[in-house]
């Protein structure tokens, strides 16, 4: 009889079509092999509810509670705001899921609890349950993202984001102290948090992000979405996410003009929910905004080059791993490269600044980096196969067989 695991997630972990959901799904899928999983999650897109049967087939039980619109979530965050607490905790508080979680905790039937994201930590940070091992996957040091936002913002948002960074870091430290183990997405991210929370350093670990090498296999045939003669530069990601928005705007405004002499070069932005600033880029020469597409693989596989010019980035970028898995040459900023287990110059090109990035792309288009894509595929196959990276969960959550009543 399998032991029982309570799994909490701030977004429904299926379909795995964006960064946080990709990691959550692969972790859940792995844990469900050896545990009876009771999944509690929040749903910010009602369309995702149609995927519940997939989760129900993998878990012992599933509770998915809708959070409402972004406006409702923001109002909830403001109403629940308290001195010294970050706004994000209120954003992800949902009474139905809270009550469900407290009932499960009171029943004492779970041998372990796995909490995905610091925003969900309050659901289990109350009364200590000595027989239940508690693991928190914080993924990133999220407070650092808000600190970076504050540095680039003007008043009053500078003060708002600075407060969020300060209060969230304080909460992240309390959460890490309350859990048996806290995970991060990379060794670098874990090392940074140990330095920021030395009191919990001994309980901090990491599980590297991976990539689905079967779903992103260059040997699978695909039809090119690009017009004949196009030499496509592609960026993929959720396009209402601020770091992605800033990255493509910067690339379109500062790098593309430097590539104007390259015949047939076009910059294609592929991803759901393009923000107004992203949609406006389609008016620029050589820039195309595809929006949501059924599958991103053809857009990557038939591109001459994939770029990740992020200036604010935490953890490991799935867009980088996916393009590398499809054996595409990738040009990334230092921020987007962090955490990727690959050798710059051999497996991937890392460039800082507009001129350096334009020159790196120009080199790819001119054929000055033969075999770069193949070496990229080899690098992620060796270091970022989900099957290998998730083995670390076995030590983090050791099995204890449940004795039948």
C-alpha positions as CSV (number, residue, x, y, z in Angstrom):
1,X,0.0,0.0,0.0
2,X,1.5,3.4,-1.0
3,X,2.1,6.1,1.6
4,X,0.0,9.2,1.3
5,X,1.2,12.6,0.2
6,X,-0.5,16.0,0.4
7,X,0.5,18.1,-2.6
8,X,-0.4,21.8,-2.7
9,X,0.2,24.0,-5.7
10,X,-0.5,27.7,-6.4
11,X,-1.6,26.9,-10.0
12,X,-3.2,23.8,-11.5
13,X,-0.2,21.8,-12.7
14,X,-1.6,20.7,-16.0
15,X,-1.2,21.3,-18.8
16,X,2.6,21.8,-18.5
17,X,2.6,24.8,-20.9
18,X,4.4,27.5,-18.8
19,X,7.4,27.6,-16.5
20,X,5.9,27.0,-13.1
21,X,3.4,24.5,-14.3
22,X,6.1,22.5,-16.2
23,X,8.1,21.9,-13.1
24,X,5.1,21.3,-10.9
25,X,3.6,18.7,-13.3
26,X,6.9,16.7,-13.6
27,X,7.3,16.7,-9.9
28,X,3.7,15.6,-9.3
29,X,3.9,12.9,-12.0
30,X,7.1,11.5,-10.5
31,X,5.8,11.5,-6.9
32,X,2.6,9.8,-8.0
33,X,4.6,6.8,-9.0
34,X,5.3,6.0,-5.4
35,X,2.7,7.9,-3.3
36,X,-1.0,8.2,-3.1
37,X,-1.3,11.9,-3.8
38,X,-4.1,14.2,-2.6
39,X,-3.7,17.3,-4.8
40,X,-5.0,20.7,-3.8
41,X,-4.4,23.5,-6.3
42,X,-5.6,26.9,-7.4
43,X,-7.0,27.7,-10.9
44,X,-6.5,31.2,-12.4
45,X,-7.7,30.2,-15.9
46,X,-11.1,28.4,-15.9
47,X,-10.1,26.8,-19.3
48,X,-7.6,24.7,-17.4
49,X,-10.5,22.9,-15.6
50,X,-11.0,20.7,-18.7
51,X,-7.7,19.0,-17.9
52,X,-8.9,17.8,-14.5
53,X,-9.4,14.2,-15.8
54,X,-5.7,13.9,-16.4
55,X,-4.9,14.9,-12.8
56,X,-7.6,12.7,-11.4
57,X,-6.2,9.7,-13.3
58,X,-2.8,10.4,-11.6
59,X,-3.9,11.3,-8.1
60,X,-5.9,9.7,-5.3
61,X,-8.0,12.9,-5.1
62,X,-8.0,16.4,-6.6
63,X,-9.4,19.7,-5.4
64,X,-9.1,22.6,-7.7
65,X,-10.4,26.0,-6.5
66,X,-10.8,29.0,-8.8
67,X,-9.1,32.2,-7.7
68,X,-11.3,34.5,-9.8
69,X,-10.0,37.3,-12.0
70,X,-6.7,39.2,-11.5
71,X,-8.8,42.1,-10.2
72,X,-10.4,39.9,-7.6
73,X,-7.1,38.4,-6.6
74,X,-5.6,41.9,-6.3
75,X,-8.5,43.0,-4.1
76,X,-8.1,39.9,-1.9
77,X,-4.4,40.7,-1.6
78,X,-5.1,44.2,-0.4
79,X,-7.9,43.2,2.0
80,X,-5.6,40.6,3.6
81,X,-2.5,42.8,3.7
82,X,-1.0,43.1,7.2
83,X,2.0,45.0,8.4
84,X,5.2,43.0,7.7
85,X,3.5,40.6,5.3
86,X,3.8,40.4,1.5
87,X,0.9,41.1,-0.7
88,X,1.4,37.8,-2.6
89,X,0.2,35.7,0.4
90,X,-3.3,37.3,0.2
91,X,-3.3,36.9,-3.6
92,X,-3.1,33.1,-3.3
93,X,-5.3,32.7,-0.2
94,X,-8.5,30.8,-1.1
95,X,-10.9,29.9,1.8
96,X,-12.1,26.7,0.2
97,X,-8.7,25.3,-0.3
98,X,-7.6,26.5,3.1
99,X,-10.5,24.6,4.8
100,X,-9.8,21.5,2.7
101,X,-6.1,21.6,3.7
102,X,-6.8,22.1,7.4
103,X,-9.2,19.1,7.4
104,X,-6.6,16.9,5.9
105,X,-3.9,18.1,8.3
106,X,-6.3,17.5,11.3
107,X,-7.0,14.0,10.0
108,X,-3.3,13.1,10.3
109,X,-3.4,10.5,7.5
110,X,-0.5,11.9,5.4
111,X,3.1,10.8,5.8
112,X,4.4,13.8,3.9
113,X,3.3,17.1,2.5
114,X,4.9,18.7,-0.6
115,X,4.2,22.4,-1.1
116,X,5.0,24.1,-4.4
117,X,5.9,27.8,-4.1
118,X,6.3,29.9,-1.1
119,X,2.9,31.5,-1.6
120,X,1.3,28.1,-0.5
121,X,3.5,27.7,2.6
122,X,1.0,29.4,4.9
123,X,-1.5,26.6,4.3
124,X,0.6,24.2,6.3
125,X,2.7,26.5,8.6
126,X,0.4,26.3,11.6
127,X,0.4,23.5,14.1
128,X,3.3,21.2,13.8
129,X,2.6,17.6,12.8
130,X,5.6,15.6,14.0
131,X,4.8,12.5,12.0
132,X,4.5,14.3,8.6
133,X,7.6,15.3,6.7
134,X,7.1,18.8,5.1
135,X,8.9,19.8,1.9
136,X,8.7,23.2,0.3
137,X,9.7,23.8,-3.3
138,X,10.3,27.5,-3.3
139,X,11.6,27.2,-6.9
140,X,13.2,30.7,-7.0
141,X,14.2,33.3,-4.5
142,X,11.1,35.2,-5.5
143,X,11.9,38.2,-3.3
144,X,14.9,38.9,-5.5
145,X,12.6,39.4,-8.5
146,X,10.6,42.0,-6.7
147,X,13.8,43.7,-5.6
148,X,14.9,43.9,-9.3
149,X,11.4,45.3,-10.2
150,X,11.9,48.0,-7.6
151,X,15.3,49.1,-8.9
152,X,13.8,49.8,-12.3
153,X,10.5,51.3,-11.1
154,X,9.4,54.9,-10.5
155,X,7.4,56.0,-7.4
156,X,5.0,54.9,-6.1
157,X,5.6,51.4,-7.6
158,X,9.2,51.5,-6.5
159,X,8.1,51.7,-2.9
160,X,5.4,49.0,-3.4
161,X,7.9,46.5,-5.0
162,X,10.6,47.3,-2.5
163,X,8.1,46.6,0.3
164,X,7.2,43.3,-1.4
165,X,10.8,42.3,-1.7
166,X,11.6,43.1,1.9
167,X,8.5,41.4,3.4
168,X,8.6,38.4,1.1
169,X,12.3,37.7,2.0
170,X,11.4,37.8,5.7
171,X,8.5,35.4,5.0
172,X,10.7,33.1,2.8
173,X,13.1,32.8,5.8
174,X,10.3,31.9,8.2
175,X,8.9,29.4,5.7
176,X,12.3,27.7,5.2
177,X,12.7,27.5,9.0
178,X,9.3,25.8,9.3
179,X,9.8,23.1,6.7
180,X,12.0,20.0,6.9
181,X,13.5,20.7,3.5
182,X,13.3,23.7,1.1
183,X,14.1,23.1,-2.5
184,X,15.3,25.5,-5.3
185,X,15.5,25.2,-9.1
186,X,19.3,25.2,-9.3
187,X,22.4,24.9,-7.2
188,X,23.0,28.7,-7.8
189,X,19.6,29.6,-6.5
190,X,20.0,27.4,-3.5
191,X,23.4,28.9,-2.7
192,X,22.0,32.4,-2.9
193,X,19.2,31.6,-0.5
194,X,21.6,29.9,2.0
195,X,23.6,33.2,2.0
196,X,20.4,35.2,2.7
197,X,19.0,32.7,5.3
198,X,22.0,31.2,7.0
199,X,19.8,29.9,9.9
200,X,18.2,27.4,7.5
201,X,21.2,26.6,5.3
202,X,21.5,23.0,6.4
203,X,17.9,22.3,5.2
204,X,18.2,23.9,1.8
205,X,18.6,21.7,-1.3
206,X,17.9,21.9,-5.0
207,X,16.3,19.9,-7.8
208,X,17.4,21.1,-11.3
209,X,14.8,21.9,-13.8
210,X,14.7,19.5,-16.7
211,X,13.2,19.3,-20.2
212,X,11.0,16.7,-21.9
213,X,13.5,15.2,-24.4
214,X,10.8,13.3,-26.1
215,X,8.4,16.2,-26.6
216,X,11.3,18.4,-27.7
217,X,13.1,15.9,-30.0
218,X,14.5,17.4,-33.3
219,X,14.0,14.0,-35.0
220,X,10.2,14.5,-34.9
221,X,8.9,15.9,-38.2
222,X,7.3,19.3,-38.1
223,X,6.1,21.7,-40.7
224,X,7.7,25.2,-40.7
225,X,5.3,28.0,-39.7
226,X,7.6,30.6,-41.4
227,X,7.3,32.0,-44.9
228,X,9.9,30.6,-47.4
229,X,13.2,32.5,-47.3
230,X,12.7,33.5,-43.7
231,X,15.7,33.3,-41.3
232,X,13.7,33.4,-38.1
233,X,14.9,34.5,-34.7
234,X,12.4,33.2,-32.1
235,X,11.5,34.0,-28.5
236,X,9.0,31.8,-26.6
237,X,7.2,32.4,-23.4
238,X,4.1,33.7,-21.7
239,X,3.9,37.2,-23.1
240,X,2.1,39.0,-20.3
241,X,4.9,38.1,-17.8
242,X,6.9,41.3,-17.2
243,X,10.5,39.9,-17.7
244,X,9.4,38.4,-21.0
245,X,7.7,41.6,-22.1
246,X,10.8,43.7,-21.2
247,X,13.1,41.2,-23.0
248,X,11.3,41.2,-26.3
249,X,10.8,45.0,-26.3
250,X,14.5,45.5,-25.6
251,X,15.5,43.0,-28.4
252,X,13.2,44.5,-30.9
253,X,14.3,48.1,-30.1
254,X,18.0,47.6,-29.6
255,X,19.2,44.4,-31.3
256,X,17.0,44.1,-34.4
257,X,18.1,47.4,-35.9
258,X,21.7,46.1,-35.7
259,X,20.6,43.1,-37.8
260,X,18.9,45.2,-40.5
261,X,21.6,44.2,-43.0
262,X,20.8,40.5,-42.7
263,X,18.6,39.4,-45.5
264,X,15.4,37.6,-44.6
265,X,15.9,38.0,-40.8
266,X,12.6,38.2,-38.8
267,X,12.0,38.3,-35.1
268,X,9.1,36.1,-34.1
269,X,7.6,36.4,-30.6
270,X,5.6,33.2,-29.7
271,X,3.5,32.8,-26.6
272,X,0.1,33.4,-25.1
273,X,-1.4,36.6,-23.8
274,X,0.8,39.2,-25.5
275,X,0.7,42.4,-23.5
276,X,-0.2,45.7,-25.3
277,X,3.5,46.6,-25.4
278,X,4.3,43.3,-27.1
279,X,1.5,43.6,-29.6
280,X,2.7,47.1,-30.5
281,X,6.1,45.6,-31.6
282,X,4.3,44.0,-34.7
283,X,4.4,47.5,-36.2
284,X,8.2,47.4,-36.3
285,X,10.0,46.2,-39.4
286,X,10.8,42.5,-39.2
287,X,9.0,41.8,-36.0
288,X,6.0,39.4,-35.8
289,X,3.9,38.6,-32.8
290,X,2.4,35.1,-33.1
291,X,0.5,35.0,-29.8
292,X,-0.7,31.6,-28.6
293,X,0.1,28.6,-30.8
294,X,-1.1,25.0,-30.6
295,X,2.5,23.7,-30.3
296,X,5.7,25.7,-29.9
297,X,8.0,23.0,-31.2
298,X,7.7,23.9,-34.9
299,X,8.4,27.5,-34.2
300,X,11.6,26.6,-32.4
301,X,12.7,23.7,-34.6
302,X,12.5,25.8,-37.8
303,X,14.1,28.9,-36.4
304,X,17.6,29.8,-37.4
305,X,18.3,30.9,-33.8
306,X,16.5,31.1,-30.5
307,X,17.1,34.1,-28.2
308,X,16.6,34.7,-24.4
309,X,17.6,38.3,-23.8
310,X,16.1,38.5,-20.3
311,X,17.4,41.1,-18.0
312,X,15.4,39.9,-15.0
313,X,15.5,36.1,-14.6
314,X,15.3,33.7,-11.7
315,X,16.3,30.0,-11.7
316,X,16.5,28.0,-15.0
317,X,14.7,29.2,-18.1
318,X,12.6,26.5,-19.7
319,X,12.7,28.4,-23.0
320,X,16.5,27.9,-23.1
321,X,16.3,24.2,-22.3
322,X,13.6,23.6,-24.8
323,X,15.4,25.3,-27.7
324,X,18.6,23.5,-26.8
325,X,16.7,20.2,-26.7
326,X,15.5,20.9,-30.2
327,X,19.2,21.4,-31.3
328,X,18.7,25.0,-32.0
329,X,21.5,27.6,-31.6
330,X,20.6,29.7,-28.5
331,X,21.9,33.2,-27.7
332,X,21.1,34.1,-24.1
333,X,21.8,36.9,-21.7
334,X,23.9,36.1,-18.6
335,X,20.7,36.2,-16.5
336,X,18.9,33.7,-18.8
337,X,21.9,31.4,-18.8
338,X,22.2,31.1,-15.0
339,X,21.6,27.6,-13.8
340,X,21.9,25.9,-17.2
341,X,24.5,23.1,-17.1
342,X,26.2,23.9,-20.4
343,X,29.5,25.4,-21.6
344,X,29.2,28.9,-23.0
345,X,30.8,29.1,-26.5
346,X,30.5,25.4,-27.0
347,X,26.9,24.5,-26.2
348,X,25.3,28.0,-26.1
349,X,26.2,31.6,-26.8
350,X,26.0,34.0,-23.9
351,X,26.1,37.7,-24.7
352,X,25.6,40.9,-22.6
353,X,24.4,44.1,-24.2
354,X,22.8,44.9,-27.6
355,X,26.0,44.9,-29.7
356,X,27.3,41.7,-28.3
357,X,24.0,39.9,-28.7
358,X,23.6,41.2,-32.3
359,X,27.1,40.0,-33.1
360,X,26.3,36.5,-31.6
361,X,23.1,36.2,-33.7
362,X,25.0,37.5,-36.7
363,X,27.6,34.7,-36.2
364,X,24.9,32.1,-36.0
365,X,23.3,33.3,-39.2
366,X,26.7,33.4,-41.0
367,X,27.4,29.8,-40.0
368,X,30.3,30.6,-37.8
369,X,29.2,28.2,-35.1
370,X,28.8,24.8,-36.8
371,X,27.4,22.0,-34.6
372,X,26.3,24.4,-31.9
373,X,22.7,23.1,-31.9
374,X,23.8,19.4,-31.8
375,X,26.1,20.2,-28.8
376,X,23.2,22.0,-27.1
377,X,21.0,18.9,-27.4
378,X,23.8,16.8,-26.0
379,X,24.3,19.1,-23.1
380,X,20.7,19.1,-21.9
381,X,20.4,15.4,-22.6
382,X,23.3,14.8,-20.1
383,X,22.3,17.3,-17.5
384,X,18.6,18.3,-17.8
385,X,16.7,15.1,-18.4
386,X,13.7,15.1,-16.0
387,X,14.2,11.4,-15.3
388,X,17.7,12.2,-13.9
389,X,17.1,15.5,-12.2
390,X,14.0,14.2,-10.3
391,X,16.0,11.4,-8.7
392,X,16.9,13.9,-6.0
393,X,13.3,13.8,-4.8
394,X,13.8,10.2,-3.6
395,X,16.2,11.4,-0.9
396,X,14.2,14.5,-0.1
397,X,11.0,12.4,0.4
398,X,12.1,8.9,1.5
399,X,9.3,6.4,1.4
400,X,7.8,4.9,4.5
401,X,5.3,2.2,3.6
402,X,1.8,2.7,5.0
403,X,0.6,-0.1,7.3
404,X,-3.0,-1.2,6.4
405,X,-5.5,-0.5,9.1
